[in-house]
Amino acid sequence: MERIKKTISFLIDKFNQSEYLNNHPDAKRYRLEHTFRVANIGKVIAEKEGFDIEALVVACLLHDISYIYEFKTDEDWKNHGRLSAKIARPFVESLQFSKEVENDILYGIAIHVDDQADFEGVKTPFAKCLSDADNIDRFDAYRIFEALKYARYSY
């Protein structure tokens, strides 16, 4: 599980170096909390499905790393999976997973928003599970409450 420790350090370093996140501490806190929830969900999915637990947790930890930048348009947000994969690629390559696992991690990160990547890959069950873990977190009752609260929705 050394790769997970390295990934957490990489993630926190990137977040701490982000001018945008440092200027938006609530967004930084939220993004870190979301990322760790998704990683925990990914761990459970990997255990139940027989996937490489370490690899899926690493993918989940890196899936939103592009939030180190501000998304000014809907298109920026839509592309954040592909940008996250681009940011994560050199780091993931340094972890020395097999090429197949490395590709699954990066492809899963790239497609987790809109099922599209800007590089060749295969939508393996492993790669698809990253968006599943993200969606499970995004659509639970507490997250819906948080979204409504953030939007200052009142009944």
C-alpha positions as CSV (number, residue, x, y, z in Angstrom):
1,M,0.0,0.0,0.0
2,E,3.1,2.2,-0.4
3,R,1.7,3.5,-3.7
4,I,-1.4,4.8,-1.9
5,K,0.7,6.7,0.7
6,K,2.8,8.2,-2.2
7,T,-0.4,9.2,-4.0
8,I,-1.9,10.9,-0.9
9,S,1.3,12.9,-0.5
10,F,1.3,13.8,-4.2
11,L,-2.4,14.9,-4.0
12,I,-1.9,17.0,-0.9
13,D,1.2,18.6,-2.3
14,K,-0.6,19.5,-5.5
15,F,-3.6,20.9,-3.6
16,N,-1.3,22.9,-1.2
17,Q,0.6,24.4,-4.2
18,S,-2.7,25.4,-5.9
19,E,-3.2,29.1,-5.9
20,Y,-6.9,28.6,-6.7
21,L,-7.5,26.2,-3.8
22,N,-5.4,28.2,-1.4
23,N,-7.7,31.2,-2.2
24,H,-10.8,29.0,-1.8
25,P,-10.3,27.0,1.4
26,D,-13.8,25.7,1.5
27,A,-13.5,24.3,-2.0
28,K,-10.1,22.8,-1.0
29,R,-11.6,21.1,2.1
30,Y,-14.6,19.9,0.1
31,R,-12.5,18.5,-2.7
32,L,-10.2,16.6,-0.4
33,E,-13.1,15.2,1.6
34,H,-14.8,14.1,-1.6
35,T,-11.6,12.6,-2.9
36,F,-11.1,10.5,0.2
37,R,-14.8,9.4,0.2
38,V,-14.4,8.3,-3.4
39,A,-11.2,6.4,-2.6
40,N,-13.0,4.6,0.3
41,I,-15.9,3.7,-2.0
42,G,-13.4,2.5,-4.6
43,K,-11.7,0.3,-2.1
44,V,-15.0,-1.4,-1.3
45,I,-15.8,-1.9,-5.0
46,A,-12.3,-3.3,-5.7
47,E,-12.7,-5.8,-2.8
48,K,-16.1,-6.9,-3.9
49,E,-15.2,-7.1,-7.6
50,G,-11.8,-8.7,-7.2
51,F,-9.9,-5.7,-8.7
52,D,-6.5,-4.5,-7.7
53,I,-7.4,-2.5,-4.6
54,E,-4.3,-0.4,-4.6
55,A,-4.7,0.6,-8.2
56,L,-8.4,1.5,-7.9
57,V,-7.7,3.6,-4.7
58,V,-4.9,5.4,-6.5
59,A,-7.2,6.1,-9.4
60,C,-9.9,7.4,-7.1
61,L,-7.4,9.6,-5.2
62,L,-6.3,11.2,-8.5
63,H,-9.6,11.5,-10.3
64,D,-10.2,15.2,-9.5
65,I,-6.7,16.4,-9.3
66,S,-7.4,19.0,-12.0
67,Y,-9.4,20.9,-9.4
68,I,-6.1,22.6,-8.6
69,Y,-7.3,24.9,-11.4
70,E,-10.4,27.1,-11.5
71,F,-13.1,25.9,-13.9
72,K,-14.6,29.0,-15.5
73,T,-16.9,27.4,-18.0
74,D,-19.0,24.3,-18.3
75,E,-16.6,23.0,-20.9
76,D,-13.7,23.4,-18.4
77,W,-15.7,21.2,-15.9
78,K,-16.6,18.7,-18.6
79,N,-12.9,18.3,-19.5
80,H,-11.7,17.9,-15.9
81,G,-11.4,14.1,-16.2
82,R,-9.1,14.4,-19.2
83,L,-7.1,17.2,-17.5
84,S,-6.8,15.1,-14.4
85,A,-5.4,12.2,-16.4
86,K,-2.9,14.5,-18.0
87,I,-1.7,15.9,-14.7
88,A,-1.6,12.4,-13.1
89,R,0.2,10.6,-15.9
90,P,3.8,11.3,-15.0
91,F,3.1,10.5,-11.3
92,V,1.2,7.2,-12.2
93,E,4.0,6.2,-14.5
94,S,6.4,6.6,-11.6
95,L,4.5,4.1,-9.4
96,Q,5.6,1.2,-11.6
97,F,2.3,-0.5,-12.1
98,S,2.2,-2.8,-15.1
99,K,1.4,-1.0,-18.3
100,E,-2.1,-2.6,-18.4
101,V,-2.9,-1.4,-14.9
102,E,-1.4,2.1,-15.5
103,N,-3.6,2.4,-18.6
104,D,-6.7,1.3,-16.7
105,I,-6.0,4.0,-14.0
106,L,-5.4,6.8,-16.5
107,Y,-8.3,5.8,-18.8
108,G,-10.6,5.5,-15.8
109,I,-9.6,9.0,-14.6
110,A,-10.1,10.5,-18.1
111,I,-13.5,9.0,-18.8
112,H,-15.0,9.5,-15.3
113,V,-17.0,12.7,-16.2
114,D,-18.5,12.1,-19.7
115,D,-17.2,8.7,-20.8
116,Q,-14.7,10.3,-23.2
117,A,-10.9,10.3,-23.3
118,D,-8.4,12.1,-25.5
119,F,-6.2,9.1,-25.8
120,E,-6.7,5.4,-26.8
121,G,-7.9,3.1,-24.1
122,V,-10.4,0.4,-23.3
123,K,-13.4,0.8,-21.1
124,T,-12.6,-2.1,-18.9
125,P,-14.8,-2.9,-15.9
126,F,-12.0,-1.5,-13.7
127,A,-11.9,1.8,-15.6
128,K,-15.7,2.2,-15.4
129,C,-15.7,1.6,-11.6
130,L,-14.0,5.0,-11.0
131,S,-17.0,6.9,-12.2
132,D,-19.2,4.5,-10.2
133,A,-17.4,5.4,-7.0
134,D,-17.5,9.1,-7.9
135,N,-21.3,8.9,-8.6
136,I,-22.0,6.9,-5.4
137,D,-20.5,9.8,-3.4
138,R,-22.0,12.5,-5.5
139,F,-25.6,11.2,-5.2
140,D,-25.9,10.1,-1.6
141,A,-28.4,12.0,0.6
142,Y,-25.8,14.1,2.4
143,R,-24.2,15.3,-0.8
144,I,-27.6,16.2,-2.2
145,F,-28.2,18.2,1.0
146,E,-24.8,19.9,0.7
147,A,-25.5,20.8,-2.9
148,L,-28.9,22.4,-2.0
149,K,-27.3,24.2,0.9
150,Y,-24.5,25.5,-1.3
151,A,-27.1,26.7,-3.8
152,R,-29.0,28.4,-0.9
153,Y,-32.1,26.4,-1.9
154,S,-35.0,26.9,0.3
155,Y,-38.5,25.4,0.3
